[in-house]
Amino acid sequence: MLAVCIPVYNQNVERLVRELSEQSKPLNGQVSILIIDDASSEEFQAQYKNISGFAKVIQLDVNIGRSKIRNTFLEHTSAEYLLFLDCDAQIVHSDFLSKYVEFLKVNRPKVLFGASIYQKEKPPMNFRLRWKYGSMIESKSFEYRDSAPQLGFKTNNFLVDRNILKSYPFNELITGYGHEDTLFGFDLEQNGISICHIDNPVLNAHLDSNSQFLNKTDEALNNLIHIWELSKKNGALLERLNILKVYFKYERNYIIGVILPRLRKPLRFLLERGVANLTLFSVYKLAYLFTFNSAQRRQ
């Protein structure tokens, strides 16, 4: 009925798999666990000796990326529904799986989003930016999500009917980090596929350092331009991409185009040192877009 699908890259998932396995026992074979390892290092592949009895493990020899690996799960399970979890997720409720199973018995959703939360305690300064952005921007309450079903969709904890995923797969032209979920959610909306919501979050247990998060942000901004082009510059998609809307509004402003790229490095210095100010972070992203696209135009 339900396959829990965990794409893994250089992450230890033993705790996650053991918790899921324990929760699946009372569900009488309705839930299976499937891992596809995206060519992790040998250090992380060694863990599968300990959890092979709890989950089916597929190990890839070549890294195929965040979009293609999710589509690949269809080749390794015949389950009617696929529940995707990020490999750094932590289960926080003992009825996590049973909640999904009970929901499926009553409803037949095409896509169901369970969302995620972050720790309440402030982490050390060098992890503060990711935590603050995740807590204040990415994590939305169930009430908010239910009132705006198509907004804020993420792939870190969502369930999908296999036929929907076959018909509307993740775009495999997106190979880098970031925004593959943005385009996937937008494609669903454009094809009339509604996203249902459930109050069943996981904890984002792994926090990137400020430097790691900024590196991922840079890559995600590159991908943002890419998905905009893949959408054939769809105006409805642009309405979802606030930072890109602001960039396009001012991209031909000479003064801003000169000043912002010069601010990128000083802003990054402050953000890396733990000045987790989300306004500064937004200006940093805008500065990066000006810098990146100026470089692209010169090539």
C-alpha positions in Angstrom: 0.0 0.0 0.0 2.7 2.5 1.1 6.4 2.6 0.4 8.5 4.9 2.5 11.1 6.2 0.0 14.4 7.7 1.3 17.0 9.0 -1.1 20.3 9.0 0.6 23.5 10.8 0.0 26.3 10.9 2.5 24.0 10.7 5.5 23.5 8.2 8.3 19.9 6.9 8.2 20.1 4.0 10.7 18.1 5.8 13.4 15.5 6.9 10.9 15.1 3.5 9.4 14.9 1.7 12.8 12.2 4.1 14.0 10.1 3.6 10.8 10.5 -0.1 11.0 9.3 -0.1 14.6 6.3 2.0 13.7 5.5 -0.3 10.7 5.2 -3.5 12.7 1.6 -2.9 14.0 0.5 -2.0 10.4 0.4 -5.6 9.2 2.6 -5.3 6.1 0.9 -2.2 4.8 4.2 -0.3 4.9 7.6 -1.1 3.3 10.9 0.9 3.5 13.0 1.6 0.4 16.4 3.3 0.3 18.2 4.4 -2.8 21.8 5.5 -2.1 23.0 8.1 -4.6 26.6 6.9 -4.7 27.5 7.9 -1.2 31.1 7.4 0.0 32.1 4.0 1.4 32.0 5.5 4.9 28.2 5.9 4.6 27.5 2.8 2.5 28.8 0.7 5.4 25.7 1.5 7.4 23.5 -0.7 5.3 24.9 -3.9 6.8 23.1 -2.9 10.0 19.7 -2.0 8.4 19.4 -4.4 5.5 16.9 -6.4 7.6 14.6 -3.4 8.0 14.7 -1.9 4.5 15.3 -2.7 0.9 18.5 -0.9 -0.2 19.5 0.0 -3.7 23.0 1.4 -4.1 23.9 3.5 -7.2 27.4 3.6 -8.6 27.0 7.1 -10.1 25.3 10.1 -8.5 22.1 10.9 -10.5 20.9 13.9 -8.5 17.8 15.0 -6.5 15.2 14.9 -9.2 16.1 11.7 -11.1 16.6 9.7 -7.9 13.0 10.4 -6.8 11.7 9.2 -10.2 13.8 6.1 -9.9 11.9 4.8 -6.9 9.1 3.9 -9.2 11.3 1.2 -10.7 11.9 -0.5 -7.3 8.5 -0.6 -5.7 5.0 -1.5 -6.8 3.3 0.3 -3.9 0.3 2.4 -4.7 1.6 5.3 -2.6 5.1 6.6 -2.2 6.0 8.5 1.0 9.2 10.6 0.4 11.4 11.5 3.4 14.7 13.4 3.3 17.5 11.3 4.7 18.2 13.8 7.5 14.6 13.7 8.8 13.9 12.6 12.4 10.6 11.1 13.4 9.1 13.0 16.3 5.7 11.3 16.7 5.1 7.7 17.5 2.0 7.6 15.3 3.8 9.1 12.3 3.2 6.2 9.9 -0.2 5.2 11.3 -1.4 8.7 10.7 -0.6 8.4 7.0 -2.1 5.0 6.7 -5.4 6.0 8.4 -5.6 9.1 6.2 -5.3 6.9 3.1 -8.1 4.6 4.3 -10.5 7.5 4.5 -9.2 9.8 1.7 -7.6 9.0 -1.7 -5.2 12.0 -2.1 -3.1 12.5 -5.2 -0.5 14.4 -3.2 -0.3 14.8 0.6 2.2 17.1 2.3 3.2 16.5 6.0 5.8 19.3 6.3 8.7 19.6 8.7 9.7 21.6 11.8 13.0 22.7 13.4 14.3 22.5 16.9 13.0 25.2 19.2 16.4 25.8 20.9 18.8 28.3 19.3 21.8 26.4 17.9 25.4 27.7 18.0 26.1 30.9 16.0 27.7 29.1 13.2 24.5 27.2 12.5 22.1 30.0 13.3 21.3 31.1 9.7 19.9 27.8 8.5 17.9 27.3 11.6 16.4 30.8 11.6 15.5 30.7 7.9 14.0 27.2 8.2 12.0 28.1 11.4 10.7 31.4 10.3 10.3 31.0 6.5 10.1 27.4 5.5 8.2 25.8 8.3 4.5 26.7 8.0 1.7 25.7 10.4 -0.8 23.2 9.3 -3.5 25.9 9.4 -1.5 28.1 7.0 -0.7 25.3 4.7 -4.3 24.1 4.6 -5.5 27.6 3.7 -3.0 28.0 0.9 -2.5 24.4 -0.3 -0.2 25.0 -3.3 2.2 27.3 -1.4 5.2 26.2 0.5 5.3 22.7 -0.9 8.5 20.8 -0.1 9.7 17.3 -0.9 11.1 16.5 2.6 7.9 14.8 3.8 5.2 14.2 1.2 3.2 11.3 -0.1 2.2 10.8 -3.8 0.1 8.4 -5.8 2.4 6.4 -8.0 0.3 7.2 -11.1 0.7 10.9 -10.4 4.4 10.6 -10.1 4.6 8.6 -13.4 2.5 11.2 -15.2 4.2 14.2 -13.7 7.8 13.2 -12.8 10.5 15.4 -11.4 12.2 17.3 -14.1 15.5 15.5 -14.6 17.1 18.5 -16.3 17.5 19.9 -12.8 20.6 18.2 -11.5 22.0 20.6 -8.9 20.7 21.6 -5.5 17.5 23.4 -4.9 14.0 24.2 -6.3 13.3 20.9 -8.0 10.3 20.9 -5.5 9.3 24.3 -6.7 9.0 23.2 -10.3 7.3 19.9 -9.3 4.7 21.6 -7.2 4.1 24.2 -10.0 3.7 21.4 -12.6 1.1 19.7 -10.4 -0.9 23.0 -10.1 -0.8 23.7 -13.8 -2.2 20.2 -14.4 -5.0 20.6 -11.9 -3.5 18.3 -9.3 -4.4 19.5 -5.8 -2.1 19.1 -2.8 -3.7 18.0 0.4 -2.2 18.7 3.8 -1.9 16.7 7.0 -0.5 17.8 10.4 2.2 15.2 10.5 5.7 16.9 10.4 9.2 15.5 10.7 12.1 17.2 12.4 14.8 18.6 10.2 17.5 17.2 12.4 20.6 18.1 10.4 21.5 21.8 10.3 24.0 23.1 7.8 26.7 25.5 9.0 26.3 29.1 7.9 28.9 28.6 5.2 27.4 25.3 3.9 23.9 26.9 3.8 25.2 29.9 1.8 27.0 27.6 -0.6 23.7 25.7 -1.1 21.9 29.0 -1.4 24.2 30.0 -4.3 23.5 26.7 -6.1 19.8 27.0 -5.5 19.8 30.5 -7.0 21.5 29.2 -10.1 18.8 26.5 -10.3 16.1 29.2 -9.8 17.1 30.8 -13.1 17.3 27.4 -14.7 13.7 26.4 -13.7 12.4 29.8 -14.8 13.9 29.1 -18.2 12.6 25.5 -18.2 9.1 26.8 -17.5 9.4 29.0 -20.6 9.4 32.0 -18.4 5.9 31.3 -17.1 4.4 34.4 -15.5 2.4 32.4 -13.0 5.6 30.7 -11.8 7.3 34.0 -11.4 4.6 35.1 -9.0 5.9 32.4 -6.6 9.5 33.4 -6.9 9.7 36.6 -4.9 13.5 37.1 -5.1 13.4 36.6 -8.8 10.6 39.1 -9.2 12.6 41.7 -7.4 15.7 40.9 -9.4 13.8 41.3 -12.7 12.3 44.6 -11.5 15.7 46.1 -10.9 18.0 44.2 -13.2 18.5 47.1 -15.6 18.9 49.7 -12.9 22.5 50.8 -13.4 23.1 52.0 -9.8 21.7 48.9 -8.2 23.6 46.8 -10.7 26.9 48.4 -9.7 26.4 48.5 -5.9 24.8 45.1 -5.1 27.5 42.9 -6.5 30.1 44.8 -4.4 28.0 44.1 -1.3 27.9 40.3 -1.8 31.2 39.5 -0.1 30.8 41.8 2.9 27.2 40.4 3.4 28.5 36.9 3.2 31.2 37.6 5.7 28.5 38.9 8.2 26.2 36.0 7.6 28.9 33.4 7.9 29.9 34.9 11.3 26.4 34.3 12.6 24.6 37.6 11.9 21.4 35.7 11.1 19.4 38.6 9.8 16.9 37.5 7.2 16.7 40.9 5.6 20.5 40.8 5.1 20.1 37.3 3.8 17.5 38.5 1.2 19.9 41.3 0.1 22.7 38.7 -0.2 20.6 36.6 -2.5 19.7 39.6 -4.6 23.4 40.5 -4.8 24.3 37.0 -5.9 21.7 37.1 -8.7 23.1 40.4 -10.0 26.7 39.0 -9.8 25.8 35.6 -11.4 23.8 37.1 -14.2 26.3 39.8 -14.9 29.0 37.1 -15.3 26.6 35.1 -17.6 26.0 38.1 -19.8 29.8 38.7 -20.2 30.4 35.1 -21.4 
